[in-house]
Every structure is written in C-alpha cells, then in structure tokens.
Amino acid sequence: MKQYNVGVIGATGMVGQRFMLLLANHPWFKVTALAASARSAGKTYVEAVGDKWSFDCPIPEKYHAMTVLDAEADMDKIASAVDFVFCAVNMDKAKIRALGEAYAQKEVPVVSNNSAHRFTADVPMIIPEINATHLEVIAAQKKRLGTKRGFIAVKSNCSLQSYVPLLHPLQGFGIKEAAVCTYQAISGAGKTFKTMPEILDNIIPYIGGEEEKSEKEPLKIWGHIENGEIVSATSPAITAQCLRVPVSDGHTAAVFVKFENKPSKEEILSAWANFKGEPQELGLPSAPAQFLKYFEEDNRPQAKLDRMEGNGMSVTAGRLREDSVYDYKFVGLSHNTLRGAAGGAVLLAELLAAKGYMD
Ligand SMILES: NC(=O)c1ccc[n+]([C@@H]2O[C@H](COP(=O)([O-])OP(=O)(O)OC[C@H]3O[C@@H](n4cnc5c(N)ncnc54)[C@H](OP(=O)(O)O)[C@@H]3O)[C@@H](O)[C@H]2O)c1
C-alpha cells in the first residue's frame, strides 16, 4: 500500500492526541505536519501539549521536537507537506466550516471529527461499516468547491456509535422507532477527572446539542444520494436522552426498539454476529475483525471492561430481551474517542485511501 503524509489539525487537543497515538505506528499514514491555535504555534509538540496530555502512556518520542504550526496562518506550509489532514479543532462552527473548505480548496482532503459539516448535503458523514457508498457524493462536492482532489468527509457524533451500528443490521425487520438513553464519558467533553471534578459522585443530565445530533444524524447515515446530495431517511423515529456520567472513556446506550416485523431473539443475535462491512472485507488496518460483539453475561458490556474490545473499534452489546412496551431492549457500548472519534476517523481515512480518494 502507498504511504501517505498526514497533518493533524487540533493536534494538541484530546482527540488530536488520540490521533497522534493512533498514527505513531500506522502502516500507511505518517504525521508530517501538526497544527493548533496561534497559542500553540511555534512551540514544540511537548511544550504545546504541556500538562494537557491525557493518556497514561507517554507522548511518542518521534513527535517531541516537531514544531506546532498555526492551522490558519500556516495553511500553505501545511498543505505542501501533506497528502491529507485530520481535523479535530474546537472553534465556533462557522470558523470550522471555513477552515475545512479552505484546506479542501488548497487540494487537501479533510477527514473531520467536527460537527460543523455534518449536515452539508454533499459532505458524506460516514460510519465505514454502514454507509461507505455515500463516498460517491464527493464527486458533486468537488464540483461545488471547484477542486480536483480536495474535499471534506466527516464522521458522525460519538454518542450514536453505541446504538446505530447495532440497529443497522436489524433494518431488514423494519425498525419503526427507537428510544435511547446514552450514558456518556467525560472524555467526550475533552475532560479528565482532574479537569472535571464536579462529575465525581454525580450525573449531569444535559449535554448541549447532543440529543438533537443523536436523533438526527442516524437518518443522514441511513439516507441515499439523489442529484449529488445525501437525502436523509425519514424513518425510524428516534428519541434520545443524553447524560454525562462519571466514566473516563466509553459511551453506553440503553436502547428500546419496535419493529414492523418483530424478529426472534436468535435472528437479532445472528444478524449482529454475522454483520460485516467494507472495512472488514477490505482488511483495513484499523478495522476490528468482529465489528459487533454480544455478551451473554447479564452484567456486560461494562465501560471499564469492554470499551477496548477490538482495540476500541468494536461495538459491544448485551442484555437483549423482550420488552413489554417496545419489542426489544438492549445495552450497547462504544469507545467514544476511539470508534467514536479519532479511531473512526482513521478508519474512514483508510477507506478513502483504499478507494483511491487520497491519490
Ligand atoms: N472528545 C471526544 O470524544 C469527541 C468526540 C467526537 C468529536 N469531538 C469533537 O472534536 C473536536 C475536538 O475535541 P477535543 O475534545 O479534542 O477538544 P480540545 O481538547 O478542546 O482540543 C481543541 C483543539 O483545537 C485547537 N484550537 C482551538 N482553537 C483553535 C483555533 N482558533 N485555531 C486552530 N486550532 C484551534 C486547540 O489548540 P490549542 O491547544 O492551541 O488551544 C486544540 O488542539 C471538538 O469539535 C469536539 O466536539 C470530540
């Protein structure tokens, strides 16, 4: 496989740090530029991250002396040093939209974690195992942007990755509606127990914007392409409540689901066990061999025990049983900064590379 030079925009943040770890020994991708705000620009990576490093393992040595560039002011320098960039900045939405399009117009593909472009109709929002076919809309996006190789592709919000992958293989039974309550880790807010002490012995029943994303984004993922745009699906109806809980990593979802044609429990388990997507078929480096894993034990999945399943890229489930109001209920879990953020973006970039979009 060809080797690609990669930039990480927002490299000093929590998701950016995850990118740096995931890319440190990546077989296809090599970090050749890293960028953050003007506050960090000019410093070495170690200086810029300072005590914001969020992981138990140390910063990989190869990054220590790399100079952090300014994501906006040094755009030309970054564009000339990379084949594509990952983007995980924390800025206001209008600025993120402009930043992404500016890189694309410099002919640099952008694989983004940000929500700013998720509802731009010609920007694909991809969970690689589910809607890889939406990449076809990139041709229309390039036409709009007037680019030859520059484009933006995004991943979805982290919360829905703990239930959409589990609902997806059941679409054949006609999902009518789903009610979801998510129990979300503090790393989803870019926090640790040190920086979010108010979460200890506590649950916070509000995460700004999260419920709307959790209800709306799945419909774009299940949408179809029409005239160069992705048209969102109109069903199933999803209602969500999202709570912040005292967990470092791993979003859990309690899910209730109603079908047109109610399957048996065995049919659901078999649909999960046998589900494979294009990443598994293509053997992409970050694809977990088993995307969906079911636990028979009543006390699983647990965030602490199971979030690292498949190197943090599998989605786990448990407690599938019939329900007296809906047809079934179950619990899902996914790692929010791996599958839900940086890992999902790296897998998306691998899919794009394997399909020739990064050439
Ligand atoms: N954490 C998660 O699980 C998760 C999951 C999915 C999506 N996301 C999204 O990913 C993004 C990053 O999240 P995070 O938790 O990593 O945030 P974070 O820890 O606050 O990091 C923010 C990054 O953005 C950079 N930045 C801020 N202002 C900038 C500017 N004006 N120009 C260029 N860079 C700028 C920061 O650089 P400095 O260090 O120089 O300030 C830092 O590198 C957010 O939009 C978040 O919603 C997060």
The ligand as an SDF file (V2000), in Angstrom:
LIG
                    3D

 48 52  0  0  0  0  0  0  0  0999 V2000
  -13.6580   14.2310   22.8040 N   0  0  0  0  0  0  0  0  0  0  0  0
  -14.4660   13.4380   22.0790 C   0  0  0  0  0  0  0  0  0  0  0  0
  -14.7690   12.2820   22.4140 O   0  0  0  0  0  0  0  0  0  0  0  0
  -15.0200   13.9370   20.7880 C   0  0  0  0  0  0  0  0  0  0  0  0
  -15.7370   13.0510   20.0030 C   0  0  0  0  0  0  0  0  0  0  0  0
  -16.2140   13.4680   18.7830 C   0  0  0  0  0  0  0  0  0  0  0  0
  -15.9730   14.7590   18.3430 C   0  0  0  0  0  0  0  0  0  0  0  0
  -15.2980   15.6320   19.1260 N   0  0  0  0  0  0  0  0  0  0  0  0
  -15.0920   16.9720   18.5880 C   0  0  0  0  0  0  0  0  0  0  0  0
  -13.7110   17.1090   18.2170 O   0  0  0  0  0  0  0  0  0  0  0  0
  -13.2920   18.4540   18.4450 C   0  0  0  0  0  0  0  0  0  0  0  0
  -12.0820   18.4660   19.3440 C   0  0  0  0  0  0  0  0  0  0  0  0
  -12.4530   17.9290   20.6070 O   0  0  0  0  0  0  0  0  0  0  0  0
  -11.4040   17.8240   21.8070 P   0  0  0  0  0  0  0  0  0  0  0  0
  -12.1230   17.1570   22.9020 O   0  0  0  0  0  0  0  0  0  0  0  0
  -10.1240   17.2380   21.3010 O   0  0  0  0  0  0  0  0  0  0  0  0
  -11.1720   19.4020   22.1190 O   0  0  0  0  0  0  0  0  0  0  0  0
   -9.9600   20.0970   22.9040 P   0  0  0  0  0  0  0  0  0  0  0  0
   -9.2830   19.1140   23.7940 O   0  0  0  0  0  0  0  0  0  0  0  0
  -10.5150   21.3400   23.4800 O   0  0  0  0  0  0  0  0  0  0  0  0
   -8.9140   20.4710   21.7290 O   0  0  0  0  0  0  0  0  0  0  0  0
   -9.1620   21.5040   20.8480 C   0  0  0  0  0  0  0  0  0  0  0  0
   -8.0750   21.6540   19.7790 C   0  0  0  0  0  0  0  0  0  0  0  0
   -8.4740   22.7090   18.8970 O   0  0  0  0  0  0  0  0  0  0  0  0
   -7.3990   23.6520   18.8140 C   0  0  0  0  0  0  0  0  0  0  0  0
   -7.9090   25.0010   18.5730 N   0  0  0  0  0  0  0  0  0  0  0  0
   -8.6980   25.7390   19.3790 C   0  0  0  0  0  0  0  0  0  0  0  0
   -8.9040   26.9810   18.8190 N   0  0  0  0  0  0  0  0  0  0  0  0
   -8.2350   26.9660   17.6270 C   0  0  0  0  0  0  0  0  0  0  0  0
   -8.0590   27.9120   16.5880 C   0  0  0  0  0  0  0  0  0  0  0  0
   -8.5900   29.1290   16.6420 N   0  0  0  0  0  0  0  0  0  0  0  0
   -7.3130   27.5520   15.5100 N   0  0  0  0  0  0  0  0  0  0  0  0
   -6.7600   26.3220   15.4460 C   0  0  0  0  0  0  0  0  0  0  0  0
   -6.8770   25.3710   16.3990 N   0  0  0  0  0  0  0  0  0  0  0  0
   -7.6130   25.7000   17.4780 C   0  0  0  0  0  0  0  0  0  0  0  0
   -6.7020   23.5530   20.1640 C   0  0  0  0  0  0  0  0  0  0  0  0
   -5.3990   24.1150   20.0520 O   0  0  0  0  0  0  0  0  0  0  0  0
   -4.6700   24.8370   21.3090 P   0  0  0  0  0  0  0  0  0  0  0  0
   -4.1290   23.7290   22.1770 O   0  0  0  0  0  0  0  0  0  0  0  0
   -3.6060   25.6260   20.6500 O   0  0  0  0  0  0  0  0  0  0  0  0
   -5.7050   25.6580   22.0110 O   0  0  0  0  0  0  0  0  0  0  0  0
   -6.7100   22.0340   20.3470 C   0  0  0  0  0  0  0  0  0  0  0  0
   -5.6960   21.4520   19.5580 O   0  0  0  0  0  0  0  0  0  0  0  0
  -14.4850   19.2040   19.0290 C   0  0  0  0  0  0  0  0  0  0  0  0
  -15.1540   19.8910   17.9990 O   0  0  0  0  0  0  0  0  0  0  0  0
  -15.3600   18.0990   19.5910 C   0  0  0  0  0  0  0  0  0  0  0  0
  -16.7210   18.4530   19.5820 O   0  0  0  0  0  0  0  0  0  0  0  0
  -14.7960   15.2430   20.3310 C   0  0  0  0  0  0  0  0  0  0  0  0
  1  2  1  0
  2  3  2  0
  2  4  1  0
  4  5  1  0
  4 48  2  0
  5  6  2  0
  6  7  1  0
  7  8  2  0
  8  9  1  0
  8 48  1  0
  9 10  1  0
  9 46  1  0
 10 11  1  0
 11 12  1  0
 11 44  1  0
 12 13  1  0
 13 14  1  0
 14 15  2  0
 14 16  1  0
 14 17  1  0
 17 18  1  0
 18 19  2  0
 18 20  1  0
 18 21  1  0
 21 22  1  0
 22 23  1  0
 23 24  1  0
 23 42  1  0
 24 25  1  0
 25 26  1  0
 25 36  1  0
 26 27  1  0
 26 35  1  0
 27 28  2  0
 28 29  1  0
 29 30  1  0
 29 35  2  0
 30 31  1  0
 30 32  2  0
 32 33  1  0
 33 34  2  0
 34 35  1  0
 36 37  1  0
 36 42  1  0
 37 38  1  0
 38 39  2  0
 38 40  1  0
 38 41  1  0
 42 43  1  0
 44 45  1  0
 44 46  1  0
 46 47  1  0
M  CHG  2   8   1  16  -1
M  END
$$$$
